[in-house]
Amino acid sequence: MSHLTRRQFVQKTALAAVAAQLATSLRAQVNAAPAGAVPVKASVKPGVAEARWLDGSTPKVQPGATWGVAWPRGQHPAGTTFALRADGAALPVQSWPLATWPDGSFKWTAHALPANTPGASFELAAGTPAELPQPLRASESADAIAIDTGVIQVRVARAGRELIPLITRDGREILQHGRLVLLRQDAAEAGADPEPFAGEIGAVTLEQSGPVRAVVKIEGRHAAEQGGRAWLPFVVRLYFYAGGDAIRVMHTIIYDGDERKDFIRGLGLRFDVPLRGELHDRHVRFSGQEAGLFTEAVRGLTGLRRDAGAAVKNAQRAGEATPPLEAWPKNVSSRLHYVPAFGDWTVFQPNADGFEIRKRTKPGYTWISAARGQRAGGMGYVGTPTGGVAFGIRNFWQSHPAQLDIRGAAGERAEVTAWVWAPEAGPMDLRGYHDSLGEDTYDKQLEAMEITYEDYEPGFDKPEGVARTSELYLFALAATPRGAQLAALADVVRTPPVVMATPATLHVAGVFGGLWSPVDRSTPERAAIEDQLDWYFDYYQQQREERRWYGYWNYGDVMHSYDVDRHEWKYDVGGFAWDNSELSTDIWLWLLFLRSGRADIFRFAEALTRHTGEVDVHHQGRFAPLGSRHNVLHWGCSAKQLRISTALNRRYYYYLTGDERFGDLMREQIEAARALAMIQANRKVARDRVTPPDPNAKEVYAGFGTDWGSLAGAWLTEWERTGDPKMRDRLLASMRTIAAQPQGFFTGGARLQLATGAFAKSDNERPNVSHLSAVFGLVEVCAELVQLLDVPEFKQAWLDYCRLYNAPGEEQAQRFGQPLRGISLQQGHSRLTAFAAVQQREPTLAQRAWSEFFRGEGGEGRTRNQRLEVHEVRGPEVLRPVHEARFVSTNGSAQWGLAAIECLALVGDQLGAHK
């Protein structure tokens, strides 16, 4: 095992083949600006919101884009229309509100670009949008919704088992019978005979209808093909843009089966592609890594004993129509029927490290291995010079096992299936990973926590109601694309183009409580903190690659704790394995993105929050809508908690992108407090105070930290999105009654009235402190509430908590009669001290915040003038070379990152004053 400095670590890993994809994100020069960071402007034009392509350049293919914009309070009243410009030219844009300030003015708006809109950067301001020459049109009838983008015409069914019965282009049928497919088996063994199911539509909603963007939401269940059982609910959203030939498909499933007998063998989207013309003019394509393409024909004309001639071969290779047969050499054209036609094709990615492409002539005959590689791009194509379909699955290899099938391409139509769970991988096994280990009482379960940190309880490790969302793309094309165009489509599938408001635009709007500021390296002290912020993110990005944190149910999440003896993250140790948003990992990464605009951070945070909002939360069943604490299985812990399902983790992505699924997830949390009447968090440690589960309860006990912070986040978001006065009133009632408690926030919790949001006054006069109360989004939501609502007593109660949590013992004793107990995570809480310093305008308190931050107590001590040491470990100590920073834990990284970001934003001007 060798020791590396940070500089050596960066240089060495940049050269390592296994980490090649990460090389650009690992900095060799300490003071270099991060790759992909947006240059920070001192100001933006008044009333103008600036945006750019996230990756810094105009995409080669742009299927349409949606992004969110924040506005300062009072700048744009409700009803304002917006105009978009790029390079001085007016562009069409569709706009709609996402959130409003308390005065009714726009806080967040969403905007959509038509497909292939020119421009590398954009300016949005109040005005009249430019008209589209051919706007998207959506029309509804009793049995279908019809979408016309101006390029393709799509029929979406309202009932039945075909979601997309037909897509046409230029009067030709391009895609038919688009449907969902599911294979289920009742045993975990791969050889079991699967039972087929088909997605059956239950409800269809036209959520948006143009002129630039249309969204159709389809809900239903998978029903047995022969009738009978219907299970595995789905939510599919179809996205269309004016001038586009693409459909973005967001595919969500919610598991409601019995994991002991409902094993998913295959799950995907299937459709037919009509094929016209000769077999040698039928083309098959698959994307590999980067610009790599697999390009063949159903009946190949190259490599034959007799040469078809350059004109024929070049046309077939290019995807063009070959010359008429009479123009071919007769010794080829007369023998074509002896050349096998390959009708069936498969690309299968069983893991993150390898894929195979196979083909066969037809069922009943052997498969031939056609190509192999490491990571497939996830896109395929089948069609002819007169039209075809490109199709793909985003995060194809990251979310393995995945598979693309083409069947019957030698017939009248090819059947295509995009499998988000590959049948060839065997059954999906969602069962628990151990038996009860004898933990049949609460006492035994508490004792087991002392050794593995796992909060186990029989029956609580079920995947009941967990969800998974996959992103797919369909392109209805007029002809087989040339290689460069197909590679560009593969880039869309792999890395969809994103428009993003600049950090300066978002910062000047004052959103998210003023707790972040754009990257600033103007002093050595600031630069050192900026470097370490970059270092932590880069380290996690590299660890994801080296440790292969990939897979259908895993991709996006990170690990919680590290095992230095095994040189491995504790993937199999109880409560130390998957992180499940512990201590606000999501919020750390989103604030990191807001201030930098870095594309790599955005996509890492996107994958994380997509995962934590779907997989780590129970969306149906007895645990809904609570989340599950960190565990070997994402749903395995018996601690079902609001702090994991909290809307606070979802708001950033929702407002930045307008993503409708995230809107659904946040809305699930509005009445989440009712679940606390059924699953009481203290049932194992305060059994004398536990009440029987009551589905009709009028009140529940809720803590003022992780519980109320999560509820307040859901209520605040719904109020901002809809203006619902009920949500505002719940916020106000809860804020006032927390302030009225004997010790304010230090009271710890009280009985919450579910209908009104008011807390009963606790009879407990003693302070009750938990180091976890403020580290799951409470800091962030309270900053916004203080900003938005004028409740002086609440503001004072919160500032008291911020000031006193980390205060010297004598100051605490002066208030409470004795120093507080249970204090930990002091470094992470330095941002609370900083908030109090700003609100109360106390420079000495600001300097105390920096002292708490740099002291590193209860957090990450390597903060000033200490090396960030990384060790490279090689065989035979490990299976393959890895890098480890032994001091890193995700709890520490998230809290250090949040403290650094928020202290810089709040009291950065006092950084140089701290000694």
N, C-alpha and C positions, 0 to 999 in steps of 0.2 A: 504494500500500500504506500503510495507516495503522497507528499504534501504539496499542494499547489497554492500559490497566491491567487487572488481574484483575477489579476491580469493573466496569469498563466492558465488559469481555469477557462477564462473566456477564449483565449487563443487556441488552447488545445481542443476544447469541445467544438469550436468552429470548424476544426479540421476532421473531427470524427465523423465517419460515414453514418453511423447510427443516429447522429444528431444533425445531419446535414440540413434538414428542414428548419432547424432552430438557429442556424448560424447567424442569420441576419439580425436576430433579436438579442444576441449576446454581445455586449459592448467590450471592445478591447481598450478603448480610451476612456478614462474615468469621466472626463468632462465633456465627452461628445454628446450631442443631442441624440436622443433615442430615435432609432429608425421609425419612420411613420409618424413622428410627432408633428403636430401642426404648429408652425411658427406663431408665437404669441404676439398679437397686436396690442398696442397700448389702448386702443379704443376701436369702436365700430361706429359707422355712420348712424346718427340718430334716426330711429324709426326703421332701420334696415337690419334684416337678419341675414347673415352670411352663411353659406353652406358650400360644401365641396364633396367630391367623391372621396369616400373614406380611404381608399387606397392611393389617393394622390393623383390619379390620372383618369382620363375618360375611358371607360371600358369599351372594348371592341364591339361587344354586343350588349345592349342595354334593354332588358325586357320590360322596363317600367320600374319606378322606384317610389317609395313612400318614406317620409322622414318627419320628425317632430321639431318644432321651433318654440322656444320660450320667449316671452315678452315681459318687459317691466310692468309693474302694476300701474294700471290706469292708462297705458299707452294706446291700446286699441279696444274700443268698446265692442260689446257684442254686436254682431251684424256686420263688422268690418269685412270687406273683401280684400283680396291680396293679388298683387301682380308680381310676376317673376321675370328676371332679366339675367342673361348670361352674355358677357362680352358686348353689352350694350343693346342686345336684341331682346325683344319681348317674347316670352315663351308661354305656351298654355300651361295652366296649373289648376288643379282641383284642391280646394281647401275646406277644412272642417275643424270645429273646436274639439280639443281634448280635455281642457280644464280651464276654469276661470278663477280669478282672484275674488276675494270677498266683495269687492265693489262691482262685480259683474264683468269687468274687463277681461280680455283673453289673457290667460297665463300660459297655456300651451295650445298650439294649433298643429294640425297635421296637414301635409301637402303631398300631392302625387304628381309625378312627371309622366307624360306619355312615353311609350317605347321609343328608344333611339333618339331621344332629345339631345341636341348638341350642347356642348359647353363643359368646361372642366370645373368651374365654380359658378355660384349662383347668388343673386341678391333678391331678397323678398321684402316687399314693402306694401303698405296699404295702397290699393288701386284696383283697377278693373283688369281681370286676367285677359290675356290674348285668347282669341277664339281658335278652336281647333277646326282645321279644314274638314275633318271627318271625325266627329266625336263618337266615343263608344256609346252604344245603345243597348239598353236592357229592357225587355218586355216580359210581362207575366201573363200566363194563362192558367186555366184550371189544372192542367197536367204537366206544365213545364215552365221553365224560365229560359228565355232565349237571349244570348249575348252575341253582339256583333261588334268586334273591335275595329272594324274597317278592313281587317285582313282575314280573319277567320270568323266563322259563325259556329256557335256552340249551343247545344241543347242540353239543359240540365233537368233531369226528371224530378217530379215531385213525389213519386211513389214507385214502388217496385224494387228491383234488384240491379238496375243499371243507373249509376249516378250520372254518367255522361253517355247518353245513347248515341250521340253523333257529333262529329266536328267536320265541317266542310271548309274548303278554301278554293276560291276561283271556280265554284260550282262542282268541285269534285269531293267525294267522300274521302276523308283522310284518316279518321279514327272512328271506330264503332264500338258499342257495347262496353263502355268503360265501367268497371265494377270492382268492388272490393272482394278479396278472397281470403279465406282462413282455413287452415288445416288443423284439426284437433285430434289428439289421441289420448287414450285413457291410461297409458303407462309411460314410464320414463325411458323405456328401452327404445332405441332408434328403429328397431325392426317392426314395431307395432304398425298396424294398418290405420292410416289417418282417416278421419271423417271430414268431408268437405262442408264448409259453410260459405254463405255469400252475404255481403252487406245488404241489409234491407232497410230502405229509407223509412224514417219515422216522421221527420219534419224537415222542411226546407225554408230558408229565409233569405230573401235578397237584402243583405245588410247595407249595401251601397250600390248605386246604380249609375255612376258616371257624372260628368262626361269623360273624365280621364280614367277613372278606376271603378271597377265593379267587384263586389265580394258576395259570394254565395256560401251560406252555411248549411251544411247537410248533417243531420243527426239521425242515428239509427242504431241497430244491433245486427250482429251477424247471425243469420238464421240457417238452420240445417237445410241442405239442398232438397231433401225429401220431405220437408215440413217438420214440425215439432219444435224443438228447443230453439230459443233465440237468446244469445248472450253476447258478451264482450261489446259493450256500447262503444260507438265511435262518434267522433266529431270531425268532419272534413270541411275545410274551407278552401274554396277555389278563388283565385285572384286573377283578374283580367285587367289589361291596360290598353288604352286606345293606341292603335297603330301597331299592336303587338301580335305575334303568332305564338306566344307562350302562355301557359297556364301554370301558375304556382299552386301546388297542392300541399296544404298542411293537414297531416293525417294523425289524428289522436285516437288512441284506444284507452279504455279504462277497464282494468282487469276486475271482473266480478265472478270469476270461477272459483272452483275448489282446487287449490294448487296441488292437492294429492292425486287428483284424477283428471284435471283439465290441463293437459300439456299442449301448448301451442307448437305445432310442427312447422307451420308456414303462415306468413301474414304479408299481404301486399295488395297492389293495385294491378288489375289485369284489363287489357283491351285488345281489340282486333285492328289490324291494319290491312285494308283491301290492297291487293297487289295486282297490277296489270302489266302485261308485257312478258318478254322472254325471261327465262330463268337466269341467263347470263347478264341481264340488266336489272337484277334485283340485288340490292347492296346491303351489307351488314357492317356495322361499325361499333367498336367499343373504345372507350377512352382508357388510357393507362395513366402513368405518372407524367406530370407537367404537360407538355404538348404531345405526348405519345398517343398514337392512334393505331388500332387494329383495323385494317381495311380489307375486306374480302367481299366476294360475291357468292350467291347461292350456287351458281355453277361457274367455277373459275376457268379463265381462258389463258392464264399464264402458266409456264412450266410444262406445257403439253409437248408431246413428242413432235407434233407438227405445229409450226408457228402460225398463229392467227394474224400476225402482222402488227406493226407498231400502232397503226390507227385504231385497230380493234382493242389491243391490250391497253393502250394509253387511255382510251375512252372508259373502259371498264374500271381501271384503277382510279380515274378521276371522278367516277360516279356519273358519267354522262352516258347518253344513249350510244350504243355501238352502231357502226354503219350497217346498212341493210345486209342481210345474209348473202345476197348475190354479189356483194363487193368483197366477200371474204375469199380466202383460198379454199377451193372446193375440197381439198383433202382435210380441211378442218370442219367446214360447215356440214359436210355430209356425215360426219361422225360425231356430232355433238351429243346425240342420244347415248353415246357410250361414256360420256364424261359424267361422273356422279354429281347429283345435285344435293347439296347439304341444306336440309330444311330446318334443322334444330340446332340451336346455339345456346350456350350458357357461359356466363362469367360468374365465378363463385369466389367470394372473399371470406374464408372461414375465420380469419383473425387479422391482426394489424400488420402481419409480416409476409403475407403471400396470397396470391390469387392465381386462378387458372381459367383459361378460356378453352372450352371443348365444343366439338360439333359432331353431328351424326347426320346420316342421310335421312333416316326416319325411325320411328319406334320399332323395336325389334332387332335393331342392328347396333353394333358397338359404337361407343363414343371414341373420338380421336382427340388427343390433346393437341391443341392448336398453338397455345402460347401460355407463358407464365410470367409473373412479375411480382413485385412486392406489394404495391398499393394501387389498386385500380381507381380510375377517376370517377366511376359510378355512373357513366353515361353510355347509352347505346343508341343505335339507330337501325331501322329497317325501312326500306322503301325503294323507289325506282326513280328514274329521271322525271317522272310525272307526279311525284309526291311521296311523302313518307312521314314518319314520326321519329323524332329524337326524344329520348326519355332518360330520366336520371334520378338518382337518390343522393341528396346532399349528405356529406359525412359518411360516405359509403364504407370506407375501411375503418373509420373511427368508430362507427356504430355496428361493427360486425356482430354476427354473421349476416352478410347481405348477398343478394344474388339477382342477376338479370337473366331472364329466359326469353328466347324467341323460339316459337314452335310453328311448324307447318309453313315455313317461308317458301316452300316449293309448290304450295297450293294456291287457292284463290285468295286467301287471306292468311296473314301471320298472326298468331296469338302471342302477345307480349305480356310478361308478368315482371313487375318490379317488386321484388321481395325485400321488405324491410327486416324480416326474419327469414333466413334462407332455409328451405326444407332440407337441403342436403346437410345442414349442420346438425340435424337431430332435434329432439324436442327441447323446448324452453322449460327449464326446471326452476320453479319459484318456491320450492319447499324450503323449510328451515334447514340450517346447516348443522344442527346438533339436536339430540333429544333434550329432554328437560334437565338432564344432569342431576336429577333428584331435587330440583328447585321447586318444590310443590308448596312452599309457604313463603310468606313475605320475609320472615327471618332468614331463611336460606337464600333468598334472592338478594337480600342486602349483604349477606356474608359473601356471596359470589362476586358482588361488585367490588369487594375489597381485593380481589385477585385479578379479575379480567376487566373491570370497569364496565361490564355489560349489565344493563338493567333489564334482565330477562323476566318474563312472566309467561307461563303457558298460554298459548292461543293468541298472544299479542305479536307474534312474528309472522303474521299472515300478510300477503300482498293485497289485502282487501281494499279495492278502490284505488290502487296506485295507477298512474297514467304514464303514457309515453307518447311524445309527439315527434313525428318524422316529417321531413321536408322533401318533396318530390317536384319534378318539373316535367312538363310535356310541351313539345314544340311541334306544331302542325306545319310542315314545311312543303313548299311548292315543288321541290326537287331535292335529290341527294346533294348535300352541301359539299363544297370543296374542302380539302383538308384543313386549311386555315380557318374557315368559317366553323367547321365542326369543332376544332380545338377551342375556338372562342366560346361556342355553346357549352363545351365541357367546363370551361372556366366559370361560366354562369352557374352551373350546377355545383361545382366545387366551392366557389367563392362568390355568392350572389352580389352583384353591385349594390352598394349602399350609399345614399346621400346622407350627409351628417352636418348638422349645424356646427359651427366652429366653437372652440372653447370660449373665445372672447364673446361671441354672441350669447352663449348660454350664461356666461358669468355675469354680464352686465344686466341680465334679466333678474338676478337675485333669487333664482330658484334653488330648491333643496337647502333652504335655511341659511345660506351664506357660509356654509361650512367647508367650502373648497375654493381654490383659486388656481388660475392657470400656472403652469410650470414657470418657475422663476429661478434662474441660476445667477442672479446679479451679484451675489456675495459668496465668498468661500463657504460660509456656514450654510447658506441655502443650498449651494451646489452639492455639499456633502450629503445633505438629507435627500436631495433629488436623486443623487447617485444610488443611495441605498434603497429608495423606493423602486428605482429601476431594477436594482439587483434582486430584490425579493421576487418581483414579478418574473423576471427572466429565469430565476432558479425554478420556480414552479412550472413555468412553461417547459423547461428542460426536463424536469422530473416527470412530467406527464408523458413525455416521449420516452425517456429511458426506462421508466417503470411500466409503460404501456397501460396507462389509465384510460382504457378504451373498452368498447363493447356496448351493445344495445341498451342495457340497463345501467351502465356505468359512465358512459362518456359525458364529460362535463364536470363531474365531481372530482375532488382531490382528496388525498388522505389526511387524516387527523394528526397522527403522531409517528415518530420515527424510532426504529429499533436499531441502536448503534451496534449491538452485538452481531446481529445478522446482516447489517448493512442494508436494511430493507425497511420500508414503511410497514406499520403494524396491520397489514391487510387482514390478518386472521385472528386478531386479539380483541375480542369483545367490543368494548366501547371506544377503542382506539383506531378503528379502521376508517371507513368512509366518513367524511367530515360533516356532511348534511348541514351546511351553513352555520356551523358552530362559531359563535363569537363574530358573526357578521362578515364572513368571507365575501359574500356577494356585494355588500355595500362597500367594502374596501376596494374591490376591483372596479366597481362602477365609478366611485369618486376618482380613482386613479385614471380611468378613461376620460371622465369629464374634463379633467385638468390638462390632459395631454393630447387627446384626439387620436391616439395611436390605434391603428387598425388591429394589431395583434392583441392588444388588451381588450378591445371591443369584442373580438370573436371569442376570446377565452371567456370573458364575462358572459357573453351571450350563451355559450354552451353550458356554462355553470348554472346560470339562472334558469335556462330552459329545463335543465335536469332537476334542480332543487325544487322548482315549482311544480313539476309533474311527478317525478319518481319518488321524491322524499315526502310526498303529501298524500293522504288518503282522501280521495274525492267522492267516494261513495262508501256506504256501509257504516258499521258501528263506530269507527274511528274518525269519520269525516266531520269537519274538514281540517283536522289537525295534521301536523307534520310529525315525523319520527326522528328521534335523537340519533346521533352518530352510532354506527354499528357495522358489523361485518356485512350484513344485508341492509340495504337502504331503508327497508321498512321493518327491520328486525327488533328494534328496541321497544320496550313496553312503555317508555316515556313518550306519550303522544302529546305534542306541545304546540301552542300558538306561536312560539318563538321561531319554529321552523317553517310553518305555513304562512308566516306573516306577509302581508301585502307590501311591507316596507322593502322587501328584497326584490319585488317585481316592478316597482314604480319607475325606476330609472329606465329600464328597457322599454316599458310601455310608452313613456312620454317621448323617448328618443326615436321610436319607430312607429308608434301607433298600432302595435300588434294586437289584433282582436283577441287572440287566445289568452294573452296576458291580462286583458281586460276581464275575461271570464274568470281567470284564476283569482284575481283580486276581489271580484264580486262574491266569490264563494266565501270569503272571510268576513263578510259584514255581520253575520249572525253566529260567528264561530264561538262566541262565549257560551252559547247554549250547550256546546259539547262538554264544557267543564262540569255540567251537572251530571254527566254520564261517566266521565273519566276524570277522576280527581287526582291531581298531580301528587298530592301529599298522602295518598292512601296507604303507602307503606311505612311512612315515618311519623305520621300523626293520626293514628287509627282512631283515637278517641274523638277526633273532630270530623271524621269522614261521615257524610250522610249517604243514605241509599241512593243509587242512580234514579233520577227522576226526569223523564222526557218532558214533563209539563212544568218544570221548575220556573219560578218567577225571578229567582235571584240565585247567584252563584258566588263563591269566593273567588276573587281575582287579585293577583298581585299587582302592585303599581309599577312594576318593572317590565318583565318580559310579557306578562299577560296584557296589561292595559296598553303598553306601548304598541303591541301588535294590533289590538282592537282599534286604538286611536288611528293607527296607520290606515286600516281598512275604512274606517268612517271618514277620515279626512279625504282619502282618495275618491270615495264615492261622492262626497259633498262637492269636491272640486269638479268631478266629471259631470254631475247631473244637477247640482244646485239643490239637492233634496234637503229641505230644512230639518227633516228628522235626523239626518246625519250630523248637521251642525249642532242641533240641540243636544244630541248625545255627547258630542265633544264638550260643549259648554258645561253640561251637567257634571260630567266626570271630572273636568278640570277644576271646577269650583269645589266639588266635594273631596277631591284629593287635598286641595289647599286647606280645607276645613278639618282635616284629620289632626289628632293630637300632636303628631310629629311630622305632619306633611308627608313627603315622600318617604321619610325615615320610618313611618308607621308600617310600611311593608305591604299592606293589602287590607281589603275589607270586603263586605258583601256588596255585590254589584247588582243593581236592578236592571234586568235584561231589557225591559221595554224602554227605559228612559236613559240609561247610561249613568245614573247617579249612584254613588257609593253611600252606604250607610256609614255613620260615624263609628269608628272602632272604639272599643272600651280599653284598648291596650295603650297605656301611656309610655311604655318603654320603646326606645328606638329598635328597629328591626332592620338589619343591614344584610344584603347579599351582594357579593362581588359581581354576580351575574346580572343584576337588575338592569344596568344601563348599557350592556354590551351587546344587545340584540336589536338595536335600532332605536332605543329610547332617546338617546342623545339627539339623533337626527330628527325624530318626529317632534320632540319638544322644541327644538330650534325653530321648526316651521310653525308650530302652534303659537309660540311667543311672537313670531313675525306676523301671523295672520289674524289672531284673535286678541282683543284687548281684555284680558282677564288679569288684573294686577296681582290678585292674591295667588293665582297659579304661578305667574312669573316669579314672584318672590319665593314661593315654595320650591320651585325648580332651581332657582339661583342658590337658595340655601343648601340644597343637596349638592349642587355643583361645587360650591365653595367648601363645604364641610367634609365631604367624603375623604379627600386627601389632606385635610387640614392637620396641623400639628395637634398632638393629643391634648395639650392644654386648651386649645381653642375649642375642640370638640367637648371637652369636659365642662367648659364654661357654658355651653349650650345644653348639654345632656346630663351633666352631673358626673360623667366619667367618659374616658375615651371610647370611641366606637370599637366594637369587635366585629370580626368577619371581613375586615378590609383586606383586599387583594387586588391584583391587576392595576396597581397604582399607575404604572406607565400609561396604560390605556385610558385611565381616568384623568390624565393630565389635560385632555381636551375639554373635560367638564370645567376644570379650573380655568382654562383659557376662555371658555364661554362666559363664565362669571366675570372674569377680568374685563372683557369687552363691554358687557352689559352694565357693569358697575364702574367702568372707566377707572380701573386701578392698575397702573403700571407695575406696582410691586406684586400684584397677584398674577399678572402676565409673566413676570420673571419667575414666580413660583411654579407656574405651569411648565416652563422650560426646564427648570430644575428637576421637577418630577419626571419629565420626559427623558432627560439625559441620564438621570440616576438609574433608570431601567428597572426599578423595583417591581416585582410581580409581572415582568414582561420580558422584553428583549433588550439585554444590556449592551449589545454591541452597537452603540449609537454614535460615539464620538471618539475619533482617533484610535479605533480598534479595527483590526483586519477582519474582513468577512471571509473566513477560511473555508475553503472547499477542498476535500480530499478525493482523489481518484482511487477507486478500489478495483483491482483486477483479479482474475483467476489465479490460484484456485480458491481464493476466499469468497468469490461470488461467481455466478453463472456466466455473466458477461460484464464488461467494464461499465462501471457506474460512477457517478459523482455524488458526494454527500457533504452536506453542511450539517454537522452533528447537532448544532445548537438550534436548528430550525424546527419549529412546530407551527402548525397552521393557526392555532389559537394566537400564538405570539406574533406571527407574521401579520395576521389580520388586525390585531389590536395596535401593533406598532404602526402599521400603515395608516390606520384611521387617525391615530394620535398625531402622526407626522403631518398628514394632509390637513387636518382640522386646526392644529396649532399654527401651521404656516399661514392658513387663511385668516385666523382670528388674531393672533398675536405675533405674526411674523416680523412686525416692526420692532419687537422687543428681543428678537433672537440674538442680535449683536450685543445687547445689554446684559445678557446672561453670562455669568462667569462660572 
